[in-house]
Amino acid sequence: MSGTLNKVMLIGHLGDEVKMHYFEGGGCIGRFPLATNETYTNKQTGERVTNTDWHNIVVRNKAAEICEKYLSKGDKVYVEGRLKNRQWQGEDGNTRYTTEVHVQDFTFLTTKQESGMSTSPGQSTQSQPVQDDERTPPKTPAPLGQDEDDDLPF
């Protein structure tokens, strides 16, 4: 195989609100931290241990605007993208480094508004119109040729 692959898939909870930055050319970028957890039982103590990893998530343009509108701290989301490393000079003159996940696809799994109601996982935001007057994510349409009331398992 002569090619390479840079792909990341994460399911986690937002650690903060989406922070937006707008550019003069009309584009924008959104950033938020995403927490993923690993839980296991310590065999020596029998204690349940949870390790949390934090990921720096970056979304651009329309996707960033959708995330800002519908996501808030604590929401569960699936993100898919690629890793990018950045470096810059800090105010103290030291070189700083960070690794970011640049999102190419995402799906809202739960939002705070849904957590009080019955949640419907897997609501995709791809190719969906943005509804300015509501704070709920767009619903994924039923596949062609199927009714929404269809109970068939296949």
Backbone torsions as a table, in degrees:
resi	resn	phi	psi	omega
1	MET	NA	122.0	-175.7
2	SER	-92.2	-17.4	-177.4
3	GLY	-86.4	175.7	175.8
4	THR	-125.0	167.6	-178.6
5	LEU	-137.0	131.2	175.4
6	ASN	-130.0	94.4	-175.5
7	LYS	-140.3	135.0	179.3
8	VAL	-128.9	135.9	173.9
9	MET	-127.7	125.2	-178.2
10	LEU	-133.0	143.8	168.1
11	ILE	-123.9	122.0	-178.0
12	GLY	-162.0	-172.9	-178.1
13	HIS	-112.2	139.7	177.1
14	LEU	-64.5	133.0	178.6
15	GLY	-91.2	-9.0	-178.3
16	ASP	-164.2	173.4	176.2
17	GLU	-69.1	158.6	176.4
18	VAL	-72.1	124.9	178.4
19	LYS	-98.1	125.1	-175.4
20	MET	-104.6	148.2	172.6
21	HIS	-135.8	125.9	-177.7
22	TYR	-105.3	141.7	-179.0
23	PHE	-105.4	161.4	-179.0
24	GLU	-62.5	-34.9	-177.9
25	GLY	-74.2	-0.4	178.5
26	GLY	102.5	-12.4	179.0
27	GLY	-79.6	167.9	177.3
28	CYS	-149.7	164.7	179.7
29	ILE	-138.5	139.7	177.0
30	GLY	-119.8	142.4	-180.0
31	ARG	-132.2	142.3	173.5
32	PHE	-157.1	151.6	175.4
33	PRO	-84.2	143.0	178.3
34	LEU	-124.4	129.4	-179.4
35	ALA	-102.1	130.4	171.0
36	THR	-118.7	145.9	-175.5
37	ASN	-120.1	147.3	171.3
38	GLU	-124.4	124.7	-178.9
39	THR	-120.3	135.2	177.3
40	TYR	-149.1	167.6	177.7
41	THR	-104.6	125.5	176.9
42	ASN	-68.0	119.6	-175.1
43	LYS	-67.3	-27.4	-178.4
44	GLN	-81.0	-37.7	-176.6
45	THR	-104.6	-16.6	-176.3
46	GLY	75.5	4.6	-177.8
47	GLU	-82.9	139.5	174.8
48	ARG	-79.4	129.1	-178.1
49	VAL	-117.2	134.0	177.2
50	THR	-119.8	124.8	174.4
51	ASN	-108.1	131.3	179.9
52	THR	-110.7	131.2	172.6
53	ASP	-109.8	140.6	179.5
54	TRP	-108.9	136.5	-178.2
55	HIS	-124.0	138.0	177.1
56	ASN	-89.8	114.1	-175.4
57	ILE	-102.4	136.2	179.5
58	VAL	-127.0	125.5	175.2
59	VAL	-124.3	151.1	-174.3
60	ARG	-122.6	150.6	169.8
61	ASN	52.7	-126.9	-173.9
62	LYS	-60.1	-39.3	178.4
63	ALA	-61.4	-39.2	178.4
64	ALA	-64.4	-42.0	179.6
65	GLU	-64.5	-38.7	178.1
66	ILE	-65.6	-44.4	178.7
67	CYS	-62.0	-43.2	-179.9
68	GLU	-61.2	-39.5	-175.8
69	LYS	-72.3	-41.2	-169.8
70	TYR	-104.8	-18.2	-176.5
71	LEU	-103.4	146.7	173.1
72	SER	-145.1	170.3	-175.9
73	LYS	-51.7	131.8	178.9
74	GLY	96.8	-17.0	-179.2
75	ASP	-67.1	147.3	178.3
76	LYS	-97.3	132.3	-174.9
77	VAL	-144.3	148.1	171.8
78	TYR	-101.4	128.6	175.8
79	VAL	-126.7	145.6	178.3
80	GLU	-133.3	133.6	-178.5
81	GLY	-173.3	-153.0	-178.4
82	ARG	-131.3	152.3	178.5
83	LEU	-80.7	138.3	174.0
84	LYS	-134.4	136.8	176.1
85	ASN	-103.6	139.0	177.7
86	ARG	-128.9	152.4	171.6
87	GLN	-137.7	151.6	179.7
88	TRP	-155.8	167.0	177.3
89	GLN	-91.1	124.5	176.0
90	GLY	-76.0	168.5	179.6
91	GLU	-60.6	-26.6	179.4
92	ASP	-85.0	2.0	178.3
93	GLY	90.3	-7.6	179.1
94	ASN	-81.0	148.1	176.6
95	THR	-79.5	129.2	179.6
96	ARG	-110.2	151.0	-179.6
97	TYR	-130.8	147.9	172.9
98	THR	-148.7	152.9	173.8
99	THR	-114.3	130.3	-177.5
100	GLU	-122.6	153.9	171.4
101	VAL	-101.8	111.9	177.2
102	HIS	-89.4	111.7	-169.9
103	VAL	-73.7	134.5	173.7
104	GLN	-112.0	-24.2	-179.7
105	ASP	-152.7	149.3	177.3
106	PHE	-154.7	157.5	177.8
107	THR	-140.5	130.8	174.7
108	PHE	-74.9	128.1	178.1
109	LEU	-98.3	-47.0	171.6
110	THR	-144.3	151.3	171.6
111	THR	-125.3	164.2	-178.1
112	LYS	-59.6	-37.2	179.9
113	GLN	-65.0	-35.4	-179.5
114	GLU	-75.2	-27.5	-173.6
115	SER	-62.8	-26.1	175.4
116	GLY	-79.1	-22.4	179.7
117	MET	-106.8	-177.1	174.1
118	SER	-72.5	128.2	-176.1
119	THR	-84.4	146.7	178.2
120	SER	-121.0	92.2	-175.7
121	PRO	-65.3	158.1	172.4
122	GLY	86.8	22.4	178.8
123	GLN	-78.8	109.5	-177.2
124	SER	-83.9	149.6	179.7
125	THR	-107.3	1.8	-176.4
126	GLN	-74.8	134.4	176.9
127	SER	56.8	34.0	179.2
128	GLN	-111.3	142.7	177.3
129	PRO	-70.8	147.6	177.9
130	VAL	-88.9	131.1	-179.8
131	GLN	-103.1	112.1	-173.1
132	ASP	-71.4	-24.5	-172.4
133	ASP	-95.4	-0.3	-177.5
134	GLU	-122.8	156.8	178.0
135	ARG	-109.3	17.6	177.5
136	THR	-107.6	143.8	-178.8
137	PRO	-66.2	152.7	177.4
138	PRO	-62.5	146.9	178.7
139	LYS	-85.1	146.9	176.2
140	THR	-79.8	128.2	-179.7
141	PRO	-69.2	154.8	176.5
142	ALA	-66.9	146.2	178.4
143	PRO	-58.8	152.0	-179.3
144	LEU	-57.1	139.9	176.4
145	GLY	83.4	4.3	178.7
146	GLN	-124.6	140.0	174.3
147	ASP	-85.7	150.4	179.1
148	GLU	-65.7	-25.5	-178.4
149	ASP	-87.3	2.8	-177.6
150	ASP	-67.4	120.9	-177.4
151	ASP	-95.7	4.9	-177.6
152	LEU	-66.5	137.7	-177.2
153	PRO	-79.0	3.8	-178.8
154	PHE	-134.1	NA	NA
